[in-house]
Each structure stands twice: as structure tokens, then as C-alpha cells.
Amino acid sequence: MESDLRRFKEIVRGKIKEELRQFISSGDIILRKAGKNITIPMPSIEIPTFSFGDEEKSEQETAENSNGNKSEKDCGQKGNATGAGEEEGEHSLEMNVPLEELADILGEQLELPNIRSHGHGETSSKNYRYTSVHKEGPNSLNVFRQTYLKALKRAISSGEYNAKNPKIIPIKEDRRFLTPKETFKQCSNAAIIYMMDVSGSMGDEQKEIVRLTSFWIDTWLSKYYKGLAKRYIIHDATAKEVDSNIFYRTKESGGTLISSAYKLALEIIGKNYQNDDWNVYLFHFSDGDNWSGNDTLECLKLIEDKMINIVNLFCYGQVESRYGSGQFLRELVKKFGDSQEKIALAAIKDRNAIIDSLKIFLGRGR
């Protein structure tokens, strides 16, 4: 049975790999998140069987089919005709997959390198291991071997043991139970600061693309950092920090000054996430419109002189919009290209392009 279960898990894993692009581009998967697991719909697995029918009827049906007529079996079943069928339709199973396993699958499919942590500061992650044995505890943690040995020693020492009838009955004093031992695992600190343009040109679909991309970024980084700190900045002509709910739902109008978001991000980092103690990730999403060329020049200067010196990675994702010019990405490419290991730039045309942007963002291994 254990080998069957392992084989079934391999089948599920293979199906997720096969459909990964679809899962990444679907917003339903986020709604199925529950704690550290994600619920993924899977097609049911049916064992093929042979069906034996009446020989004369089969020959008649074969003759009718050869004349171009449909048999009764071809009608009203499995949605192939208008009549009601007698066979059941296709169903799907829902599998709970740990987010950590989902991250592993993402890494395998996109061939992502392991992240190289750069922060010196660390936090302790508390864990419990059941390695000690104690005289008291719940029945579910009873250790049979230890209990039996204690009962055997007691019976021998008291003279109760009979070699011809070696019956051992443990009493309360013999029982032994596993007890948890507290352990601490050191793990690096990490903070993600998400920034998004919420001017009028960024519509609901653009925000949904940002939401999906962020979910998979979180999933991957959570594999390496426990207790990620996440901050959210929205901006049009001015920038402000908000919670995740407002981040994905706010819609503003008016101009765009991207530098306002970068300045606020630098302020947040300076106050809370010093470089020596934290691994900091900046992700900025916009449709590429900026209010002026002067502000774009200021953004380039902030990135070059300040951001890349204090962060693990700066990523810019340009979400295509019918109203956006896309100029900001062109300026970033012209200035930095692929020369900076800490800078990753991606054009996200639609949902199907999310997986390609993840490869660009996370493929640096930083």
C-alpha cells in the first residue's frame, strides 16, 4: 500500500508539472489556499474494464455503424448527444498539496537555482522533536518497547517472571511515553516590499496579474525563509504604504511619479530592514507610464546609487495595458540591461506570461 501511495503521489506531481502554466495563470488556485496547503483539482483515475454484451445485438450495431448510422450506445451518453445518458460523467479529485512541495515543483520546472542568502542576521525557528521518554503522557504517545522492557525488568526482579509461561502485563509504573524536546533552528531574515502603480491605466486584469505573480514569488521565497515580512506600497503621483487587501483592490486616477514609491521603499528599509540583518527583495509592477523624463532619471539614479547596494534583488514587472506606453521598461533596459546581477526586468503581456516573468525574477538565485 505504501508503494501504491507513493506511486499515486508521483502521478499527482507529474500532473501538476504538466499543467503548471495553467495553474500559475489561474486565479482560482489562490482561493484554494488553506494554511500551508493548496487544494488542486485533479482528474479522477479510473481502471479500464471490459464490458460483455449480447452477441447478436453487437453484430446488429456493427452493421448499423458501417452504414453510417449511430448506435444507441453513441447517443445520449457522456454529453455526445442531446438525450439523457445512463453513464456517469467525468469527475475530478481535489488534492491537498503542501506549498513547500508546490515550490519544489516550480523550481524543477523553471530550473530555478537555490537562493543564496546574504543577510547576516538570523531568527530562531522553534520546533519540537519527540525523542525523549517520560513516565507520563497521553496514550497516543505510549512507547511499547520501553514499556515492555520496564515491565519485564520489574517481573524478573520481583520473582514474578515464569519462563514456562512468560506472560508480561505492564502496570501503570511501567508505562513510558514520548515527550517533545524543544529545538531551535536558525533561519535568515527576509523582507519583500511590493510596489504597484495604481493610476487609472492599471485596470483589474493588470492587478490580477500582479496578485498571481506575487503569490508564486511568496511561495518560492517561503521555501528559503521562515516568516517572511511583507510590505505593500501603492503609488500614483504619491506613494503610501497599505495592507495586502488594499494593495490589490485600490484604483486611483491621475498622474504617476514612480520615484515616490522608490523613496518610500528606501525609507521603510532604512527604518526596519538593515542590510546586515536582512535579505530584502523589491518588486515593482507598473504599465510603464511615468509622469516625466526627469522623474524616470531620478528613479534610475535611486536604483543605481542606493537600491542595488542594500537589496538582494530589485525586480520590475511591466504589465501590459492598452493605456500604458511601456517606456519605463525601455529606459531600465537601456540603463542596466543584463549588466546588474541584482536587477531583473520582465514584460508581462498577459497571464500566460507570468511563468516567464517568474523565471526571470527568480532565476538569479539571489
Secondary structure as the mmCIF struct_conf table of DSSP 4:
data_model
#
loop_
_struct_conf.conf_type_id
_struct_conf.id
_struct_conf.beg_label_comp_id
_struct_conf.beg_label_asym_id
_struct_conf.beg_label_seq_id
_struct_conf.end_label_comp_id
_struct_conf.end_label_asym_id
_struct_conf.end_label_seq_id
HELX_RH_AL_P HELX_RH_AL_P1 GLU A 2 GLU A 18
TURN_TY1_P TURN_TY1_P1 GLU A 19 GLU A 19
HELX_RH_AL_P HELX_RH_AL_P2 LEU A 20 SER A 25
TURN_TY1_P TURN_TY1_P2 GLY A 27 GLY A 27
HELX_RH_AL_P HELX_RH_AL_P3 ASP A 28 LEU A 31
TURN_TY1_P TURN_TY1_P3 ARG A 32 ARG A 32
STRN STRN1 LYS A 33 ALA A 34
TURN_TY1_P TURN_TY1_P4 GLY A 35 LYS A 36
STRN STRN2 ASN A 37 PRO A 43
HELX_RH_AL_P HELX_RH_AL_P4 GLU A 55 SER A 66
TURN_TY1_P TURN_TY1_P5 ASN A 67 GLY A 68
HELX_LH_PP_P HELX_LH_PP_P1 ASN A 69 SER A 71
HELX_RH_3T_P HELX_RH_3T_P1 GLU A 72 ASP A 74
BEND BEND1 CYS A 75 GLN A 77
TURN_TY1_P TURN_TY1_P6 LYS A 78 GLY A 79
BEND BEND2 ASN A 80 GLY A 83
HELX_LH_PP_P HELX_LH_PP_P2 ALA A 84 GLY A 85
BEND BEND3 GLU A 86 GLU A 87
STRN STRN3 SER A 92 PRO A 98
HELX_RH_AL_P HELX_RH_AL_P5 LEU A 99 LEU A 110
TURN_TY1_P TURN_TY1_P7 GLU A 111 GLU A 111
HELX_LH_PP_P HELX_LH_PP_P3 LEU A 112 ILE A 115
STRN STRN4 GLU A 122 HIS A 134
BEND BEND4 LYS A 135 LYS A 135
HELX_RH_3T_P HELX_RH_3T_P2 ASN A 139 LEU A 141
STRN STRN5 ASN A 142 ASN A 142
HELX_RH_AL_P HELX_RH_AL_P6 PHE A 144 SER A 158
TURN_TY1_P TURN_TY1_P8 GLY A 159 GLY A 159
TURN_TY1_P TURN_TY1_P9 ALA A 163 LYS A 164
BEND BEND5 ASN A 165 ASN A 165
HELX_RH_3T_P HELX_RH_3T_P3 LYS A 172 ASP A 174
STRN STRN6 PHE A 177 SER A 188
STRN STRN7 ALA A 190 ASP A 197
BEND BEND6 SER A 199 SER A 199
TURN_TY1_P TURN_TY1_P10 GLY A 200 SER A 201
HELX_RH_AL_P HELX_RH_AL_P7 ASP A 204 SER A 222
TURN_TY1_P TURN_TY1_P11 LYS A 223 TYR A 224
BEND BEND7 LYS A 226 GLY A 227
STRN STRN8 ALA A 229 HIS A 235
BEND BEND8 ASP A 236 THR A 238
STRN STRN9 ALA A 239 VAL A 242
HELX_RH_AL_P HELX_RH_AL_P8 SER A 244 ARG A 249
BEND BEND9 GLY A 254 GLY A 254
HELX_RH_AL_P HELX_RH_AL_P9 ILE A 258 ASN A 272
TURN_TY1_P TURN_TY1_P12 ASN A 275 ASP A 277
STRN STRN10 ASN A 279 SER A 286
BEND BEND10 GLY A 288 GLY A 288
BEND BEND11 TRP A 291 TRP A 291
HELX_RH_AL_P HELX_RH_AL_P10 GLY A 293 LEU A 302
HELX_RH_PI_P HELX_RH_PI_P1 ILE A 303 MET A 307
HELX_RH_AL_P HELX_RH_AL_P11 ILE A 308 ILE A 310
BEND BEND12 ASN A 312 ASN A 312
STRN STRN11 LEU A 313 VAL A 319
TURN_TY1_P TURN_TY1_P13 ARG A 322 TYR A 323
HELX_RH_AL_P HELX_RH_AL_P12 GLN A 327 LYS A 335
TURN_TY1_P TURN_TY1_P14 PHE A 336 ASP A 338
TURN_TY1_P TURN_TY1_P15 GLU A 341 LYS A 342
STRN STRN12 ILE A 343 ILE A 348
BEND BEND13 ASP A 350 ASP A 350
HELX_RH_3T_P HELX_RH_3T_P4 ARG A 351 ALA A 353
HELX_RH_AL_P HELX_RH_AL_P13 ILE A 354 LEU A 362
TURN_TY1_P TURN_TY1_P16 GLY A 363 ARG A 364
#
